[in-house]
């Protein structure tokens, strides 16, 4: 039995050169097993690199989110400690006739109506004006309590006068705590 090529040659539809050319063109150069493995391993390597990059991005996002949650938790704990300190040490007195002015965290001037005794304590540094978390107003606390509040949140102290004592509104910059003098 003859194959198609022989039948076409016998019929004169193709010549020998055309047959040889067709044989050369039809036999596609097939890659060796090693070349195929190399191509597959290159694709696999790229896929793995892409996967590793994505995993690194996800790990970085998870780390940043954990840091945000930890910072939020610390701020919440700090606010609770600050509230407990202010509630425990607040000097409670009815509004008095002396107007005492201080600077809020926002930079605006605020005023407290105090008794002359409390105003004198503030002037000598034996008391301080601090922010009251969860309240719109501020509180007056003794100097010892102001020291503990300063350890919890230095920016919560809005006024505390005396040598080696920080004044709250100067702490809103990201510098070291400033000390007040006899100004």
N, C-alpha and C positions, 0 to 999 in steps of 0.2 A: 504494500500500500504506500502510496506516495503522499508526501505532505503538501500543503498548499503552495509553498515556495516552489517546489519542483514542478507542480502543475502550472503555475504562472509562467515559469521559465519556458516550459515546453510549449505553452500556448503563444509565447512571444509577447506577452503583455509587459514583461519586465526583462531587463538584461542583467548580466552578472554584476556590473558596477552598482546598479540600483539595489541588488540583493545584498551586496557587501555593505553598502551604505546603510541600508535598513537594519542589518544585523548590528552594525556599530551603534546606531542611534537608538535602537530598541533595548539594547543591553545597558541600562542605566548603571552608573557606577554605584554599587551598593557598598555602604560603609561597613567596615569591619565591626566585629563585636566590641572591640575596644573603643572605637569611635562612638558607637551607640552608648556605651556605658559612660564615656566621658561627657557626652551631651546630656544624658540623664543626670549624672552627678552634678553637672554645672547648674541645671535647673533646680535640683534638690538643694544645692548650696545656696542659691539665690533665695529659694523659698525659706530655708532655715534662717538666713540673715534677716529677711523681712520679718519673720516670726519673732526672732530675737529682739529686733528693734522695737517691735510693737509691745513685746513683753516688758522691755526696759521702760518704755513710755508709760505703760500701765502701772508698773512698780513705782515710778516717780510720782505719778498722780496719786496713788494710794498713800505714799509717804507724805506728800503735801497735805492731803486730806486728813491724815492722822495728826499731823502737826497743827492744822487748823482746829481740829476737835480738842486737842490737848490745850491749846491756847484759850479756846472758848471755855473749857472746863476750869482752867486756872483763873480766868477773869470772873467767872461765876463764883468760885470759891472765895476769891479776893473780895468780891462785892458782899458776900454773906458775912465774912469776917468783919469787914468794915461796918456793915449795918449793925452787927452785934456789938461792936466796940462803941459806936456812936450811941446806940440805944442804952447801953449800960452806963455810959459816963456823961450823957447829956446833962448840962446844967439847966434845970427847968425853973423858969421864973416867969412871971407875967411881964408883958412888955413894959419897959420903963421910959423915962423921959430923955435919956441920952441916945442920940443917933450915932451909931458906929458904922463907918463906911469901909468897905473892902472890895477887892476885885474878884469877880467870878471867873470860872474857867473860860467862859466865853469872851472875857476881856471887858465886860460891862461892869459898872460900879453898882454894888448892892448895898443895902442899908439894913441894919438891925436896930431895933429899939430896945435898949438895954438899961438895966439899973446902973447907977453910978458905981456901985461896988464891982459889978461884972466888967464894966468898961475899964475900971482901974486894973483889974486882973489881966485884961487883954493888953493894956498899955505896958504893963510890967513883964509880960511874957509868961505869967502864971496860968494863962488860959489861951486857947486858940480857937479860931473859927474854922470849921471843917464842913465839907459837903456831907449831906445826909442822903445816902442812897435811897432811891425810891420816893424821896420827898422833894418838893420844889424849893423849900427853904434850906437854910444852913443851920448848923448847930454850934453852940459854944461848949467846949469840953475843957477839962483841966489839962495842964501842961503834961502830966505823966501819961494821960490817955492820948494826947496829941503825939507823943513820942512813939507809942505803939501803933497809932494810925499811920504815922509817917513810915514805919517799917512795912506796913501792909500796902499802902498806896500813897506815895509821896505827893502826888498831884491832888489828893483829896484835901490837903491842908491849904486853906485859902488865906489865912493870916495867922502868923505866930511870930511874935516879936521877941528879940533879945539876942545877946551875943551867942554865936554858934548855933542859932536856931534858924531853920529854913523858913523863908516866906513863900507861901504856896504859889503865887502867880509867877514867880521867877522860875519855877520848876517846869513850866509848860514847854520850855525849850528842851531839846534833847541833850543838854549839857549836864555837867555835874551839878549837884544841888548847890545853890548859892547860899551864902550866909549873910545875915543882916548885921549891920553895925549900929552904932548909936546915931542914926540919921535923924 
